[in-house]
Amino acid sequence: MPSPHHALGHIEISPEVHDALHRGLPVLALESTIFTHGLPRPRNLEVAREAEDRLRGRGVVPATIGVVDGRAIVGLSPAEIDRLGNDDDVVKLSLRDLPVAAAKRLSGGTTVAATAFLAARAGIRVFSTGGLGGVHRDAQQTFDESADLPTLAALPLVVVSAGVKSILDVPLTLERMETLGLTVVGYRTTDYPGFYIADSGLDIEYSSDSADEIADIARARDALGITSTLLVARPVDTDLQLPPELHDAVLSRALNAAASAGVSGHDITPFLLDFMQRETGGRSLDVNVEVYRGNVALGAEIAAALAGAE
């Protein structure tokens, strides 16, 4: 049976997303790794479905992005989301993995880098995620840096996140963002958020108080011919954050545990996140979900603001 999707190279766009883009309606891109690798079952699919339902309730079309049997799909169907969220064999796909997944007919959740690339290729302008990847601790020796940063530096998107995960080297990450020409704007704050906590202890130069102003910044960037992503840093509400003293104590133990176990490279992030979840009794997971909900809500407002001014 022929696919009902609209093809763009090796990318398939769902009819709902294609129609919305054609009509100039607001569309918000969402990643799939949050429900393939980021959250336990059955909460993973509950969060994925809730995000899509809330967006539709706001008049914004959700475009959840993932890979099914080698097909990069922008706008996964409910059945495709369920399949990816329940399959133990799905892989985590960054940008470099997409051609391999296509040739080998793999299924997987797309990271920030892969999701952003596919969203931009489809013509979507706004993407909400939880936390960005960045420069890892000890990167001066390991050169360990997420593909998220250079990928976003080449894409004219607006990406809403709660900063970068605090397990990373946040000061070095901000330095790399500046070097790569990524504009960073805090949402109603100049305190750069640390994902689990509202304030990483680092400041950024600019803040914006509204989705309309963020849309204005994006339009000015486009008019200037700048092709890098506008990063919107939205902190988790302070009453929902992980208590900073608990966060700092658990993170210190997590880093020591990783060093003792000899964990490094691509294994370090899942190790540290799992340690944080266990040592906080699941509270870090609850913060993760709240962060995502808030970022999706703000992304919806920005997508609507950009679409409304066309």
N, C-alpha and C positions, 0 to 999 in steps of 0.2 A: 504493500500500500504506500503510495507516495506521501512524503511528509507534508503536513499542513503548514510547516514553517516557511518563512521567507528566507532564502539563502543569500549570504553575503560572503563570498569566498568559502572558507570552511566553517563559517559561523551561520547558525540558524536563529532567526528571530521569530518569536511566537506571533501569531496573528494579533493578539491583544496589544502587544508592545509595538508591533509594526504599525497598526492602525493609530495608536496614540501618538507615535512619532510623526506619522504622516499628517495628522490633524493638529499638531502643535500642542498636544495636551501634556501636562506634567508627568514625567516618568522618573522613577528613582531606582537606581541599580542597587542590588543587594548581593552579597557574597554567599557562597554555599559552604565554605569551610566551617562556619559557625555551627551548622547542624550536621556536618559530616565528621568533624574532628574536634570541635570546640566545646560541645555540650553533651552530657550523657543522655541516653534514651530513658524515658520518652520525652524528656524536657526539650530535647533538640528540635523535634518536629512541632511541639507546642509553640515554641518561640518563633519558628519559621512561619507557621500558619498565622500566628497572631500579628506578626509584622505585616504580612500581606493584607490581612483583613483590615488592619488599622489604616493602611495606606489607601485602600479602596474606599474606606469610610470617609477619607479626607478628599476624595476626588483625585487621587494620585495613583497612577498605574505602577504596580510593582514589577520590577524586572529582576527576578532572582536568577543568578547566572551559575551554570555548572556544566559539566561534561558527562554525557551519557553515551556509552558505547562509541567513544571517540568523537561524538558530535558536540561541538561547543554550542550551547543553547543559551540565548538571551531571552529570558522569560520562561523558566521551567514550569511545567504543568504541575498540578497537585500530585498526580501519580508519579511524576519524575522526582519531585521533592521527596515523596515518601520512599521511593526506591533508593535514592542516594542516602537518605537518613537512616535506613535500616540495613544497609549492605556493609558487612564487615570488610569487604575487599576493596571498597573505594579508596582511591589514593588521593593524596594532597597535591594539587597541581599549581605550581607557580608558572610564571610566564614562559620560562625555558622548557617546561614540560608539555606545553600544549601540542606542539607538532608530534612528539612521541606518543601522546595519548591518542591523537588522531590516527596515526599509522597503526598503532597496536589495538585500537578500538577499546581503550580503557575508559572507565567511569571514575569520576572524581569530583571533589569539592575544589573550587577555585579560590586561591588566596587573594589578598588585596591586589597584588601586582597583576595576576591573571584576570581577575574580575574587572579591574580598571581598564585594562587593555581591550577586553571584549566589549565593555560598555562603550568606550570611546569609539571603537570601530562601528558599533551599531548606531552611533549618533546620540547616545545618552549623555547628559551633561552633569548630572549630580549622582553621587554614590555615597551611601552611608555604611559605615563599618563600626566595629567596636574600638579596637586600638590598632595603630599602625605598627609595622615592623620598623626597625631602625638599626642603629649601630650597637653591636653587642659589647658587653664589657670585655676588656682586654683586646679590643679590636686592633690596637697598635701592634700586637704580635700576630693575631690570627687573621686579620683583614676580614673579619666576619661582619658583614653588613647585609641587611635584608634587601632583596630585589625590589621591594616596595618603593624605596626612595628614588633610584634612578629611573624606574618605570614611570612614576608619577611626574618626574621632572620633564618627561617628554609628552605628556598628555594634558590637553586643556580642559580639565575637569574641575568640579568643585567636590571635595571629599570631606565629609564630616566624620570626625573621630574624637575619642576622648584622649587625645594625645597619643603617646606611645606607651607600651606596657612598661611598668616601672622596673621590671627585671632587666631592662636594657640600660645602656649608658645614655641617659637622657641629655646631659650637656653636649656630648659628642654628636648625638643625633641632631640636635638643633643647629650645631655648627655645620653639619653636612647639608641640612635643609637650606641653610643660607648659601652655601657654596653652589648647590644645585639650582638655585634660583626659585625655590619653592616659597611662595608667599604664605605666611602663617598669620591667621587672625583668630584671636580668642573670642568666643561667643560670650559677650557681657563680662569679660575678664581679661586682664593682662597676666594672670597667673597661668603658666602652662600646666595643664592637667597631667596627672600620672596614672591614668586609667582607673586603677582601684581607688585612688585618692584624688580629691579635687585640685590639689596644688602640689606639684612636684618639687616646689621650692625654687623653680626657675621662672624668670619673667620673659614675656614676649613684648614686642613693641606696640602692636596694634590690637584693638578690640573693636567689635561691632555689636550693636545692640539689637539688630533686627535682621530678619531674612531678606527684607527689601534692600538693605544696605549691602549685604553680602552679594546679592544678585547684581547690584550696581558695580561692585568691585570686579566681579567676574566679567561683566560687559566691558568695563574699562580695560581689563587685561586683554580681552579679545580684540578690542579696537586698536590696541597698541601692537597687536601681532605677537604677543607673548604666548608661548605654547606650553607652559608648565602649569601644574595643578595648583589651585587655590586651596590650601588646607585650613579647614575651620576646626578649631580646637574647642570642643564643648565639654566642660567638666561635669562629672556626675554631681548631683545635688549633695551638699555636705551631709545632710541627714541620711543619705543612702550609701555614702562611701564606707569603705573599710576604715575603722578607726586608725588614724595615722600611726599611733604608737604600736598597735598590733601589726599593722602592715610592715613597719620598719623592722620589728623584731623577727617576724616570720621570714621576711625576705633575707635578712642576715643569715638565719639558720639554713634557708634554702641554698644560698650561695655556698656556704660552707659544706653542705651535704653534697652538692654537685662537685665541688673540688675534691672532696674525699673519695667520691665514687668514680672520679676520672671522667665525668660526663662532659662532652664538648661538642662543638659543631652544631649540626642541625638537631641533635638530640637535647641540647641544653634547654631550649624554650619549653617543649612539652614536659621535661623533667621539673623545671621550676614552677610551671603553672600547676602541675599535679601536686607538687609539694605544698604550694600555697593553698590549694583547695582542701587538702587533707588536714593541714595544720590550722586552718581557720574554721574547721567543721562545716565546710560548704559555704561559708559566708562570702568568700571571694567569687564563687560561682553566682551567687545572688547579685553581687555588684556587677558582674559581667553582663547579666541579663538586663539590669536597670540601665547600664551604660548604653547598651544596644537599643533599647526602647527609646531612650531620649534622643539618641543620634538619628534614629529613623524618623522620629517626629520632626526634628529640626530639618533634616534632609527634605522631608515632604514640603515644609514651608518654603525652602529655598527653590525647590523644583517648581512649585506653584508660582513663586515670584518671578522666576526666569521666564516661564511660559506665559504669564500674564502680561508681560511687557513687550512681547513680540508683536 
